[in-house]
Amino acid sequence: MSRILVVDDDSMAVRMIGFILKKTGHECIAASSGAQGVELFKSEKPDLMLLDVEMPGENGFDVLESIRGENGISDANVCLMSGTITDELRERAEKLGAVGFISKPVSADELMKILSRTEI
């Protein structure tokens, strides 16, 4: 069983992703902001962070950039999520070392592909 941290300000999205993860044998930890997500990542050491791009305050790209600069978590497995995905956003995610970029609402199939790609 792997531990997945879901960082999203939309509580319904967190519940839906958590439901999918639990049904497939994974543990879900949730954070509602980027800052809370980074702190939970440091303390809980999850296998993967699912990070929403469109959040108030720090967006997902800002959070991922700060993670890449942090000792101890700079190599974290992070998958970005967004309701809008463009080639430009996908390129930016790749440059920051995201393991994936999936569309919201998140489907079980897409989520399982990310988990298998990251060997979790």
MOPAC internal coordinates of N, CA, C and O (Angstrom, degrees):
PM7 1SCF
backbone

  N    0.0000 0     0.00 0     0.00 0    0    0    0
  C    1.4559 1     0.00 0     0.00 0    1    0    0
  C    1.5219 1   109.04 1     0.00 0    2    1    0
  O    1.2310 1   120.96 1   -47.18 1    3    2    1
  N    1.2989 1   115.77 1   132.82 1    3    2    1
  C    1.4559 1   119.55 1   177.98 1    5    3    2
  C    1.5218 1   110.17 1  -106.41 1    6    5    3
  O    1.2310 1   122.13 1   -19.33 1    7    6    5
  N    1.3215 1   113.52 1   160.67 1    7    6    5
  C    1.4644 1   120.93 1  -179.53 1    9    7    6
  C    1.5144 1   108.16 1  -107.78 1   10    9    7
  O    1.2310 1   120.91 1   -54.46 1   11   10    9
  N    1.3245 1   115.87 1   125.54 1   11   10    9
  C    1.4494 1   121.82 1  -177.51 1   13   11   10
  C    1.5249 1   108.58 1  -118.99 1   14   13   11
  O    1.2310 1   120.81 1   -51.06 1   15   14   13
  N    1.3220 1   116.06 1   128.94 1   15   14   13
  C    1.4581 1   121.99 1   176.41 1   17   15   14
  C    1.5252 1   108.23 1   -98.30 1   18   17   15
  O    1.2310 1   120.62 1   -58.61 1   19   18   17
  N    1.3350 1   116.41 1   121.39 1   19   18   17
  C    1.4558 1   122.18 1   178.49 1   21   19   18
  C    1.5231 1   107.99 1  -104.50 1   22   21   19
  O    1.2310 1   120.63 1   -59.54 1   23   22   21
  N    1.3232 1   116.40 1   120.46 1   23   22   21
  C    1.4703 1   121.61 1  -179.22 1   25   23   22
  C    1.5231 1   107.70 1  -114.26 1   26   25   23
  O    1.2310 1   121.19 1   -72.57 1   27   26   25
  N    1.3303 1   115.33 1   107.43 1   27   26   25
  C    1.4619 1   120.62 1  -177.17 1   29   27   26
  C    1.5245 1   108.36 1  -158.64 1   30   29   27
  O    1.2310 1   120.39 1   -43.37 1   31   30   29
  N    1.3248 1   116.86 1   136.63 1   31   30   29
  C    1.4615 1   120.55 1   178.99 1   33   31   30
  C    1.5306 1   111.98 1   -79.98 1   34   33   31
  O    1.2310 1   119.69 1   172.59 1   35   34   33
  N    1.3240 1   118.20 1    -7.41 1   35   34   33
  C    1.4619 1   123.44 1   178.76 1   37   35   34
  C    1.5280 1   109.18 1   -93.49 1   38   37   35
  O    1.2310 1   120.42 1   -74.97 1   39   38   37
  N    1.3177 1   116.79 1   105.03 1   39   38   37
  C    1.4676 1   120.80 1  -175.32 1   41   39   38
  C    1.5272 1   112.26 1   -62.81 1   42   41   39
  O    1.2310 1   119.85 1   147.77 1   43   42   41
  N    1.3285 1   117.89 1   -32.23 1   43   42   41
  C    1.4680 1   120.55 1   178.50 1   45   43   42
  C    1.5327 1   110.21 1   -66.38 1   46   45   43
  O    1.2310 1   120.26 1   138.76 1   47   46   45
  N    1.3250 1   117.11 1   -41.24 1   47   46   45
  C    1.4688 1   120.57 1   177.70 1   49   47   46
  C    1.5243 1   110.26 1   -62.72 1   50   49   47
  O    1.2310 1   120.39 1   138.33 1   51   50   49
  N    1.3328 1   116.87 1   -41.67 1   51   50   49
  C    1.4687 1   121.28 1   178.94 1   53   51   50
  C    1.5346 1   109.83 1   -61.84 1   54   53   51
  O    1.2310 1   120.50 1   136.00 1   55   54   53
  N    1.3221 1   116.65 1   -44.00 1   55   54   53
  C    1.4745 1   119.84 1   179.76 1   57   55   54
  C    1.5171 1   111.37 1   -62.98 1   58   57   55
  O    1.2310 1   120.25 1   136.78 1   59   58   57
  N    1.3271 1   117.13 1   -43.22 1   59   58   57
  C    1.4656 1   120.33 1  -179.47 1   61   59   58
  C    1.5305 1   111.79 1   -64.54 1   62   61   59
  O    1.2310 1   120.53 1   134.82 1   63   62   61
  N    1.3184 1   116.59 1   -45.18 1   63   62   61
  C    1.4666 1   120.33 1   178.92 1   65   63   62
  C    1.5277 1   109.60 1   -65.53 1   66   65   63
  O    1.2310 1   120.45 1   137.85 1   67   66   65
  N    1.3264 1   116.75 1   -42.15 1   67   66   65
  C    1.4676 1   120.82 1   177.40 1   69   67   66
  C    1.5128 1   111.75 1   -58.89 1   70   69   67
  O    1.2310 1   120.26 1   139.21 1   71   70   69
  N    1.3199 1   117.11 1   -40.79 1   71   70   69
  C    1.4645 1   121.65 1   178.55 1   73   71   70
  C    1.5281 1   110.29 1   -61.47 1   74   73   71
  O    1.2310 1   120.40 1   133.11 1   75   74   73
  N    1.3378 1   116.83 1   -46.89 1   75   74   73
  C    1.4681 1   121.00 1   179.24 1   77   75   74
  C    1.5214 1   110.25 1   -61.04 1   78   77   75
  O    1.2310 1   120.63 1   134.29 1   79   78   77
  N    1.3269 1   116.40 1   -45.71 1   79   78   77
  C    1.4707 1   119.83 1  -178.34 1   81   79   78
  C    1.5253 1   111.58 1   -62.68 1   82   81   79
  O    1.2310 1   120.37 1   134.20 1   83   82   81
  N    1.3183 1   116.89 1   -45.80 1   83   82   81
  C    1.4678 1   120.29 1  -179.18 1   85   83   82
  C    1.5209 1   111.40 1   -63.96 1   86   85   83
  O    1.2310 1   120.27 1   139.88 1   87   86   85
  N    1.3533 1   117.09 1   -40.12 1   87   86   85
  C    1.4677 1   120.84 1   178.92 1   89   87   86
  C    1.5252 1   112.05 1   -63.51 1   90   89   87
  O    1.2310 1   120.37 1   154.85 1   91   90   89
  N    1.3204 1   116.91 1   -25.15 1   91   90   89
  C    1.4650 1   120.51 1  -178.61 1   93   91   90
  C    1.5231 1   112.13 1  -102.68 1   94   93   91
  O    1.2310 1   120.52 1  -166.62 1   95   94   93
  N    1.3469 1   116.60 1    13.38 1   95   94   93
  C    1.4591 1   120.95 1   172.82 1   97   95   94
  C    1.5164 1   116.47 1    87.21 1   98   97   95
  O    1.2310 1   119.89 1  -160.98 1   99   98   97
  N    1.3096 1   117.81 1    19.02 1   99   98   97
  C    1.4593 1   121.07 1   179.82 1  101   99   98
  C    1.5244 1   110.55 1  -110.37 1  102  101   99
  O    1.2310 1   121.19 1   -23.06 1  103  102  101
  N    1.3050 1   115.33 1   156.94 1  103  102  101
  C    1.4584 1   121.35 1   177.25 1  105  103  102
  C    1.5302 1   108.78 1   -96.18 1  106  105  103
  O    1.2310 1   120.68 1   -42.44 1  107  106  105
  N    1.3253 1   116.31 1   137.56 1  107  106  105
  C    1.4583 1   121.32 1  -178.72 1  109  107  106
  C    1.5253 1   109.77 1  -114.32 1  110  109  107
  O    1.2310 1   121.29 1   -51.14 1  111  110  109
  N    1.3209 1   115.14 1   128.86 1  111  110  109
  C    1.4665 1   122.95 1   173.33 1  113  111  110
  C    1.5251 1   104.49 1  -115.31 1  114  113  111
  O    1.2310 1   119.84 1   -37.81 1  115  114  113
  N    1.3311 1   117.92 1   142.19 1  115  114  113
  C    1.4636 1   119.50 1  -175.45 1  117  115  114
  C    1.5221 1   112.60 1  -125.89 1  118  117  115
  O    1.2310 1   121.81 1   -33.57 1  119  118  117
  N    1.3296 1   114.15 1   146.43 1  119  118  117
  C    1.4611 1   122.21 1   173.98 1  121  119  118
  C    1.5245 1   107.03 1  -137.70 1  122  121  119
  O    1.2310 1   120.76 1   -33.58 1  123  122  121
  N    1.3341 1   116.14 1   146.42 1  123  122  121
  C    1.4616 1   119.74 1  -176.34 1  125  123  122
  C    1.5332 1   113.44 1  -103.56 1  126  125  123
  O    1.2310 1   120.27 1  -178.67 1  127  126  125
  N    1.3361 1   117.09 1     1.33 1  127  126  125
  C    1.4644 1   120.50 1   177.12 1  129  127  126
  C    1.5204 1   109.10 1  -147.20 1  130  129  127
  O    1.2310 1   121.46 1   -17.83 1  131  130  129
  N    1.3271 1   114.81 1   162.17 1  131  130  129
  C    1.4593 1   119.55 1   179.04 1  133  131  130
  C    1.5156 1   112.69 1   -62.26 1  134  133  131
  O    1.2310 1   120.42 1   136.43 1  135  134  133
  N    1.3375 1   116.81 1   -43.57 1  135  134  133
  C    1.4689 1   120.65 1  -179.55 1  137  135  134
  C    1.5223 1   110.73 1   -62.40 1  138  137  135
  O    1.2310 1   120.46 1   135.87 1  139  138  137
  N    1.3295 1   116.73 1   -44.13 1  139  138  137
  C    1.4667 1   120.28 1   178.23 1  141  139  138
  C    1.5312 1   110.04 1   -64.01 1  142  141  139
  O    1.2310 1   120.52 1   142.30 1  143  142  141
  N    1.3289 1   116.61 1   -37.70 1  143  142  141
  C    1.4578 1   120.85 1   179.31 1  145  143  142
  C    1.5167 1   112.59 1   -63.09 1  146  145  143
  O    1.2310 1   120.45 1   136.53 1  147  146  145
  N    1.3241 1   116.75 1   -43.47 1  147  146  145
  C    1.4652 1   120.69 1   179.13 1  149  147  146
  C    1.5288 1   109.92 1   -63.54 1  150  149  147
  O    1.2310 1   120.18 1   135.97 1  151  150  149
  N    1.3221 1   117.26 1   -44.03 1  151  150  149
  C    1.4672 1   120.21 1   179.14 1  153  151  150
  C    1.5249 1   111.23 1   -62.82 1  154  153  151
  O    1.2310 1   120.14 1   136.28 1  155  154  153
  N    1.3331 1   117.33 1   -43.72 1  155  154  153
  C    1.4705 1   120.18 1   177.72 1  157  155  154
  C    1.5206 1   111.10 1   -65.16 1  158  157  155
  O    1.2310 1   120.23 1   143.43 1  159  158  157
  N    1.3353 1   117.17 1   -36.57 1  159  158  157
  C    1.4588 1   119.38 1   178.34 1  161  159  158
  C    1.5239 1   110.13 1   -61.22 1  162  161  159
  O    1.2310 1   120.77 1   136.83 1  163  162  161
  N    1.3169 1   116.13 1   -43.17 1  163  162  161
  C    1.4698 1   120.33 1   179.85 1  165  163  162
  C    1.5246 1   111.79 1   -64.72 1  166  165  163
  O    1.2310 1   120.07 1   137.55 1  167  166  165
  N    1.3226 1   117.47 1   -42.45 1  167  166  165
  C    1.4655 1   120.56 1  -174.89 1  169  167  166
  C    1.5261 1   113.51 1   -83.41 1  170  169  167
  O    1.2310 1   119.97 1   145.11 1  171  170  169
  N    1.3343 1   117.66 1   -34.89 1  171  170  169
  C    1.4733 1   120.86 1  -174.22 1  173  171  170
  C    1.5242 1   114.35 1   -96.61 1  174  173  171
  O    1.2310 1   120.20 1   161.56 1  175  174  173
  N    1.3218 1   117.22 1   -18.44 1  175  174  173
  C    1.4732 1   123.26 1   179.33 1  177  175  174
  C    1.5400 1   112.75 1    50.19 1  178  177  175
  O    1.2310 1   119.83 1  -122.68 1  179  178  177
  N    1.3368 1   117.93 1    57.32 1  179  178  177
  C    1.4693 1   119.54 1   178.99 1  181  179  178
  C    1.5268 1   111.26 1   -70.45 1  182  181  179
  O    1.2310 1   121.15 1   -14.71 1  183  182  181
  N    1.3256 1   115.40 1   165.29 1  183  182  181
  C    1.4583 1   121.51 1   179.52 1  185  183  182
  C    1.5275 1   112.16 1   -78.33 1  186  185  183
  O    1.2310 1   120.57 1   154.30 1  187  186  185
  N    1.3301 1   116.52 1   -25.70 1  187  186  185
  C    1.4570 1   121.69 1  -176.22 1  189  187  186
  C    1.5237 1   109.20 1  -154.00 1  190  189  187
  O    1.2310 1   121.14 1   -36.34 1  191  190  189
  N    1.3480 1   115.42 1   143.66 1  191  190  189
  C    1.4608 1   121.04 1   171.75 1  193  191  190
  C    1.5200 1   107.93 1  -112.59 1  194  193  191
  O    1.2310 1   120.71 1   -54.68 1  195  194  193
  N    1.3403 1   116.25 1   125.32 1  195  194  193
  C    1.4530 1   122.19 1   171.13 1  197  195  194
  C    1.5183 1   105.56 1   -97.68 1  198  197  195
  O    1.2310 1   120.27 1   -64.22 1  199  198  197
  N    1.3094 1   117.08 1   115.78 1  199  198  197
  C    1.4600 1   122.57 1  -167.92 1  201  199  198
  C    1.5242 1   111.67 1  -121.18 1  202  201  199
  O    1.2310 1   120.73 1   -61.35 1  203  202  201
  N    1.3266 1   116.21 1   118.65 1  203  202  201
  C    1.4589 1   121.34 1   178.14 1  205  203  202
  C    1.5220 1   109.59 1   -70.91 1  206  205  203
  O    1.2310 1   120.57 1   -40.96 1  207  206  205
  N    1.3151 1   116.52 1   139.04 1  207  206  205
  C    1.4606 1   121.24 1   179.35 1  209  207  206
  C    1.5227 1   110.69 1   -78.81 1  210  209  207
  O    1.2310 1   120.46 1   136.75 1  211  210  209
  N    1.3222 1   116.73 1   -43.25 1  211  210  209
  C    1.4606 1   121.76 1  -171.17 1  213  211  210
  C    1.5251 1   111.80 1   -95.39 1  214  213  211
  O    1.2310 1   120.88 1   -95.73 1  215  214  213
  N    1.3291 1   115.92 1    84.27 1  215  214  213
  C    1.4641 1   122.27 1   177.49 1  217  215  214
  C    1.5217 1   108.34 1  -125.91 1  218  217  215
  O    1.2310 1   120.54 1   -28.33 1  219  218  217
  N    1.3327 1   116.57 1   151.67 1  219  218  217
  C    1.4636 1   118.55 1   176.13 1  221  219  218
  C    1.5264 1   110.75 1   -67.29 1  222  221  219
  O    1.2310 1   120.56 1   -26.42 1  223  222  221
  N    1.3116 1   116.53 1   153.58 1  223  222  221
  C    1.4700 1   119.76 1  -177.25 1  225  223  222
  C    1.5089 1   109.03 1    76.39 1  226  225  223
  O    1.2310 1   120.84 1    54.77 1  227  226  225
  N    1.3071 1   116.00 1  -125.23 1  227  226  225
  C    1.4672 1   120.63 1   177.30 1  229  227  226
  C    1.5205 1   109.66 1   -72.51 1  230  229  227
  O    1.2310 1   120.20 1   -55.43 1  231  230  229
  N    1.3307 1   117.22 1   124.57 1  231  230  229
  C    1.4638 1   118.30 1   175.86 1  233  231  230
  C    1.5332 1   109.33 1   -83.17 1  234  233  231
  O    1.2310 1   120.64 1    -5.08 1  235  234  233
  N    1.3095 1   116.39 1   174.92 1  235  234  233
  C    1.4580 1   120.58 1  -176.72 1  237  235  234
  C    1.5132 1   114.44 1   -59.62 1  238  237  235
  O    1.2310 1   120.11 1   144.63 1  239  238  237
  N    1.3445 1   117.39 1   -35.37 1  239  238  237
  C    1.4592 1   119.86 1   178.26 1  241  239  238
  C    1.5267 1   110.59 1   -66.88 1  242  241  239
  O    1.2310 1   120.36 1   139.55 1  243  242  241
  N    1.3343 1   116.92 1   -40.45 1  243  242  241
  C    1.4704 1   120.67 1   177.33 1  245  243  242
  C    1.5302 1   110.13 1   -60.37 1  246  245  243
  O    1.2310 1   120.96 1   135.92 1  247  246  245
  N    1.3235 1   115.77 1   -44.08 1  247  246  245
  C    1.4703 1   120.91 1  -179.28 1  249  247  246
  C    1.5222 1   110.33 1   -64.14 1  250  249  247
  O    1.2310 1   120.45 1   134.98 1  251  250  249
  N    1.3362 1   116.74 1   -45.02 1  251  250  249
  C    1.4656 1   120.11 1  -179.87 1  253  251  250
  C    1.5241 1   111.05 1   -63.40 1  254  253  251
  O    1.2310 1   119.87 1   139.87 1  255  254  253
  N    1.3249 1   117.86 1   -40.13 1  255  254  253
  C    1.4672 1   120.72 1   176.74 1  257  255  254
  C    1.5229 1   111.10 1   -60.89 1  258  257  255
  O    1.2310 1   120.15 1   138.99 1  259  258  257
  N    1.3397 1   117.32 1   -41.01 1  259  258  257
  C    1.4699 1   119.48 1  -179.97 1  261  259  258
  C    1.5271 1   110.92 1   -69.48 1  262  261  259
  O    1.2310 1   120.02 1   144.52 1  263  262  261
  N    1.3358 1   117.58 1   -35.48 1  263  262  261
  C    1.4693 1   120.85 1   177.41 1  265  263  262
  C    1.5284 1   109.73 1   -63.36 1  266  265  263
  O    1.2310 1   120.16 1   137.01 1  267  266  265
  N    1.3209 1   117.30 1   -42.99 1  267  266  265
  C    1.4677 1   120.97 1  -178.59 1  269  267  266
  C    1.5215 1   111.74 1   -63.44 1  270  269  267
  O    1.2310 1   119.63 1   158.85 1  271  270  269
  N    1.3241 1   118.32 1   -21.15 1  271  270  269
  C    1.4554 1   121.85 1   178.46 1  273  271  270
  C    1.5173 1   114.52 1   -96.23 1  274  273  271
  O    1.2310 1   119.99 1   179.42 1  275  274  273
  N    1.3356 1   117.62 1    -0.58 1  275  274  273
  C    1.4724 1   121.96 1  -176.31 1  277  275  274
  C    1.5244 1   110.95 1   -93.58 1  278  277  275
  O    1.2310 1   120.43 1   -50.67 1  279  278  277
  N    1.3277 1   116.79 1   129.33 1  279  278  277
  C    1.4627 1   120.43 1   173.44 1  281  279  278
  C    1.5217 1   109.27 1   -63.67 1  282  281  279
  O    1.2310 1   120.77 1   -40.74 1  283  282  281
  N    1.3106 1   116.13 1   139.26 1  283  282  281
  C    1.4567 1   121.20 1   176.46 1  285  283  282
  C    1.5139 1   114.69 1    89.61 1  286  285  283
  O    1.2310 1   119.51 1   156.22 1  287  286  285
  N    1.3329 1   118.55 1   -23.78 1  287  286  285
  C    1.4619 1   120.33 1   178.83 1  289  287  286
  C    1.5271 1   112.35 1  -129.54 1  290  289  287
  O    1.2310 1   119.90 1  -173.78 1  291  290  289
  N    1.3125 1   117.80 1     6.22 1  291  290  289
  C    1.4681 1   120.77 1  -175.53 1  293  291  290
  C    1.5331 1   113.01 1   -62.97 1  294  293  291
  O    1.2310 1   119.95 1   157.67 1  295  294  293
  N    1.3337 1   117.70 1   -22.33 1  295  294  293
  C    1.4633 1   120.31 1  -179.80 1  297  295  294
  C    1.5286 1   112.19 1  -101.18 1  298  297  295
  O    1.2310 1   120.12 1  -161.36 1  299  298  297
  N    1.3311 1   117.37 1    18.64 1  299  298  297
  C    1.4578 1   122.91 1  -177.47 1  301  299  298
  C    1.5287 1   111.75 1   -59.31 1  302  301  299
  O    1.2310 1   120.98 1   -35.65 1  303  302  301
  N    1.3393 1   115.73 1   144.35 1  303  302  301
  C    1.4586 1   121.96 1   172.55 1  305  303  302
  C    1.5275 1   107.96 1   -77.61 1  306  305  303
  O    1.2310 1   120.47 1   -66.92 1  307  306  305
  N    1.3292 1   116.70 1   113.08 1  307  306  305
  C    1.4566 1   121.35 1  -179.10 1  309  307  306
  C    1.5237 1   108.75 1  -127.70 1  310  309  307
  O    1.2310 1   121.06 1   -51.06 1  311  310  309
  N    1.3222 1   115.58 1   128.94 1  311  310  309
  C    1.4568 1   122.42 1   175.02 1  313  311  310
  C    1.5283 1   107.47 1  -115.88 1  314  313  311
  O    1.2310 1   120.71 1   -54.92 1  315  314  313
  N    1.3240 1   116.26 1   125.08 1  315  314  313
  C    1.4541 1   120.39 1   178.78 1  317  315  314
  C    1.5230 1   110.67 1   -84.52 1  318  317  315
  O    1.2310 1   120.97 1   -27.56 1  319  318  317
  N    1.3345 1   115.74 1   152.44 1  319  318  317
  C    1.4632 1   122.66 1   178.16 1  321  319  318
  C    1.5225 1   108.26 1  -132.19 1  322  321  319
  O    1.2310 1   120.70 1   -37.43 1  323  322  321
  N    1.3315 1   116.27 1   142.57 1  323  322  321
  C    1.4617 1   119.77 1   177.63 1  325  323  322
  C    1.5201 1   110.27 1  -159.53 1  326  325  323
  O    1.2310 1   121.23 1   -29.55 1  327  326  325
  N    1.3132 1   115.25 1   150.45 1  327  326  325
  C    1.4560 1   120.46 1   173.80 1  329  327  326
  C    1.5176 1   111.44 1   -75.59 1  330  329  327
  O    1.2310 1   120.57 1   162.03 1  331  330  329
  N    1.3150 1   116.51 1   -17.97 1  331  330  329
  C    1.4603 1   122.49 1   179.65 1  333  331  330
  C    1.5186 1   109.03 1  -128.86 1  334  333  331
  O    1.2310 1   120.76 1   -62.35 1  335  334  333
  N    1.3284 1   116.15 1   117.65 1  335  334  333
  C    1.4636 1   120.10 1   178.95 1  337  335  334
  C    1.5219 1   108.29 1  -121.98 1  338  337  335
  O    1.2310 1   121.23 1   -57.49 1  339  338  337
  N    1.3134 1   115.25 1   122.51 1  339  338  337
  C    1.4681 1   121.30 1   176.51 1  341  339  338
  C    1.5280 1   108.26 1  -115.11 1  342  341  339
  O    1.2310 1   120.76 1   -13.40 1  343  342  341
  N    1.3182 1   116.16 1   166.60 1  343  342  341
  C    1.4635 1   120.25 1   177.04 1  345  343  342
  C    1.5293 1   110.16 1   -60.47 1  346  345  343
  O    1.2310 1   120.64 1   141.25 1  347  346  345
  N    1.3250 1   116.38 1   -38.75 1  347  346  345
  C    1.4618 1   120.93 1   179.76 1  349  347  346
  C    1.5374 1   111.25 1   -62.80 1  350  349  347
  O    1.2310 1   120.37 1   136.03 1  351  350  349
  N    1.3314 1   116.90 1   -43.97 1  351  350  349
  C    1.4726 1   120.32 1   178.57 1  353  351  350
  C    1.5244 1   110.71 1   -66.79 1  354  353  351
  O    1.2310 1   120.73 1   138.72 1  355  354  353
  N    1.3284 1   116.21 1   -41.28 1  355  354  353
  C    1.4742 1   120.33 1   179.10 1  357  355  354
  C    1.5319 1   110.63 1   -61.34 1  358  357  355
  O    1.2310 1   120.42 1   138.06 1  359  358  357
  N    1.3425 1   116.79 1   -41.94 1  359  358  357
  C    1.4686 1   121.74 1   177.35 1  361  359  358
  C    1.5245 1   111.42 1   -61.75 1  362  361  359
  O    1.2310 1   121.04 1   136.06 1  363  362  361
  N    1.3173 1   115.63 1   -43.94 1  363  362  361
  C    1.4708 1   120.38 1   179.09 1  365  363  362
  C    1.5276 1   110.70 1   -61.71 1  366  365  363
  O    1.2310 1   120.63 1   138.56 1  367  366  365
  N    1.3310 1   116.39 1   -41.44 1  367  366  365
  C    1.4668 1   120.96 1   178.47 1  369  367  366
  C    1.5273 1   110.79 1   -62.29 1  370  369  367
  O    1.2310 1   120.60 1   136.33 1  371  370  369
  N    1.3186 1   116.46 1   -43.67 1  371  370  369
  C    1.4694 1   120.86 1   179.33 1  373  371  370
  C    1.5203 1   110.94 1   -62.38 1  374  373  371
  O    1.2310 1   120.10 1   137.14 1  375  374  373
  N    1.3333 1   117.42 1   -42.86 1  375  374  373
  C    1.4638 1   121.48 1   179.85 1  377  375  374
  C    1.5234 1   111.56 1   -62.02 1  378  377  375
  O    1.2310 1   120.77 1   148.98 1  379  378  377
  N    1.3285 1   116.13 1   -31.02 1  379  378  377
  C    1.4663 1   120.39 1   179.18 1  381  379  378
  C    1.5319 1   112.26 1   -87.29 1  382  381  379
  O    1.2310 1   120.55 1  -178.45 1  383  382  381
  N    1.3271 1   116.55 1     1.55 1  383  382  381
  C    1.4579 1   120.41 1   175.61 1  385  383  382
  C    1.5135 1   115.21 1    81.23 1  386  385  383
  O    1.2310 1   120.05 1  -155.92 1  387  386  385
  N    1.3282 1   117.52 1    24.08 1  387  386  385
  C    1.4660 1   120.01 1   176.28 1  389  387  386
  C    1.5280 1   108.56 1   -66.19 1  390  389  387
  O    1.2310 1   120.58 1   -36.93 1  391  390  389
  N    1.3321 1   116.50 1   143.07 1  391  390  389
  C    1.4655 1   120.85 1   179.48 1  393  391  390
  C    1.5243 1   111.20 1   -81.25 1  394  393  391
  O    1.2310 1   120.64 1   171.92 1  395  394  393
  N    1.3201 1   116.38 1    -8.08 1  395  394  393
  C    1.4517 1   120.94 1   178.48 1  397  395  394
  C    1.5094 1   110.82 1  -179.75 1  398  397  395
  O    1.2310 1   121.59 1    -8.13 1  399  398  397
  N    1.3249 1   114.56 1   171.87 1  399  398  397
  C    1.4623 1   121.31 1   177.66 1  401  399  398
  C    1.5263 1   104.93 1  -147.29 1  402  401  399
  O    1.2310 1   120.39 1   -73.16 1  403  402  401
  N    1.3093 1   116.86 1   106.84 1  403  402  401
  C    1.4585 1   120.48 1  -174.73 1  405  403  402
  C    1.5210 1   111.36 1  -112.93 1  406  405  403
  O    1.2310 1   121.60 1   -25.45 1  407  406  405
  N    1.3206 1   114.54 1   154.55 1  407  406  405
  C    1.4624 1   119.99 1  -176.93 1  409  407  406
  C    1.5295 1   110.96 1   -87.51 1  410  409  407
  O    1.2310 1   122.03 1   -29.87 1  411  410  409
  N    1.3199 1   113.72 1   150.13 1  411  410  409
  C    1.4591 1   121.56 1   175.58 1  413  411  410
  C    1.5219 1   107.83 1  -105.76 1  414  413  411
  O    1.2310 1   119.19 1   -36.74 1  415  414  413
  N    1.3099 1   119.15 1   143.26 1  415  414  413
  C    1.4553 1   125.30 1     0.36 1  417  415  414
  C    1.5327 1   111.42 1   -67.42 1  418  417  415
  O    1.2310 1   121.38 1   -36.98 1  419  418  417
  N    1.3132 1   114.96 1   143.02 1  419  418  417
  C    1.4616 1   122.32 1  -175.57 1  421  419  418
  C    1.5290 1   110.06 1   -74.81 1  422  421  419
  O    1.2310 1   121.01 1   -49.82 1  423  422  421
  N    1.3193 1   115.67 1   130.18 1  423  422  421
  C    1.4655 1   119.92 1   176.46 1  425  423  422
  C    1.5253 1   109.13 1   -94.25 1  426  425  423
  O    1.2310 1   121.22 1   -26.22 1  427  426  425
  N    1.3158 1   115.26 1   153.78 1  427  426  425
  C    1.4692 1   120.70 1   178.47 1  429  427  426
  C    1.5251 1   110.28 1   -59.87 1  430  429  427
  O    1.2310 1   120.09 1   138.56 1  431  430  429
  N    1.3240 1   117.44 1   -41.44 1  431  430  429
  C    1.4698 1   121.02 1  -178.92 1  433  431  430
  C    1.5230 1   111.52 1   -61.50 1  434  433  431
  O    1.2310 1   120.79 1   133.83 1  435  434  433
  N    1.3206 1   116.10 1   -46.17 1  435  434  433
  C    1.4643 1   120.17 1  -178.94 1  437  435  434
  C    1.5282 1   110.60 1   -64.61 1  438  437  435
  O    1.2310 1   121.03 1   139.80 1  439  438  437
  N    1.3105 1   115.64 1   -40.20 1  439  438  437
  C    1.4613 1   120.75 1   179.41 1  441  439  438
  C    1.5312 1   110.82 1   -64.97 1  442  441  439
  O    1.2310 1   120.02 1   137.76 1  443  442  441
  N    1.3232 1   117.56 1   -42.24 1  443  442  441
  C    1.4603 1   121.13 1   179.44 1  445  443  442
  C    1.5345 1   111.24 1   -66.07 1  446  445  443
  O    1.2310 1   120.24 1   146.11 1  447  446  445
  N    1.3305 1   117.15 1   -33.89 1  447  446  445
  C    1.4742 1   120.22 1   177.50 1  449  447  446
  C    1.5348 1   109.98 1   -64.17 1  450  449  447
  O    1.2310 1   120.41 1   138.25 1  451  450  449
  N    1.3286 1   116.83 1   -41.75 1  451  450  449
  C    1.4737 1   120.69 1   178.49 1  453  451  450
  C    1.5221 1   109.75 1   -64.29 1  454  453  451
  O    1.2310 1   120.35 1   135.69 1  455  454  453
  N    1.3275 1   116.93 1   -44.31 1  455  454  453
  C    1.4651 1   120.33 1  -178.77 1  457  455  454
  C    1.5236 1   110.63 1   -63.78 1  458  457  455
  O    1.2310 1   119.90 1   139.58 1  459  458  457
  N    1.3253 1   117.79 1   -40.42 1  459  458  457
  C    1.4722 1   118.86 1   179.92 1  461  459  458
  C    1.5202 1   111.09 1   -72.69 1  462  461  459
  O    1.2310 1   120.20 1   145.29 1  463  462  461
  N    1.3357 1   117.23 1   -34.71 1  463  462  461
  C    1.4685 1   120.53 1   179.15 1  465  463  462
  C    1.5294 1   111.28 1   -65.62 1  466  465  463
  O    1.2310 1   120.38 1   146.54 1  467  466  465
  N    1.3181 1   116.87 1   -33.46 1  467  466  465
  C    1.4614 1   120.50 1  -179.43 1  469  467  466
  C    1.5279 1   111.36 1   -92.32 1  470  469  467
  O    1.2310 1   121.12 1  -174.91 1  471  470  469
  N    1.3404 1   115.46 1     5.09 1  471  470  469
  C    1.4768 1   122.14 1   177.65 1  473  471  470
  C    1.5061 1   112.81 1    55.82 1  474  473  471
  O    1.2310 1   121.04 1  -135.47 1  475  474  473
  N    1.3210 1   115.61 1    44.53 1  475  474  473
  C    1.4664 1   120.75 1   178.77 1  477  475  474
  C    1.5045 1   108.78 1   -96.85 1  478  477  475
  O    1.2310 1   120.10 1   180.00 1  479  478  477

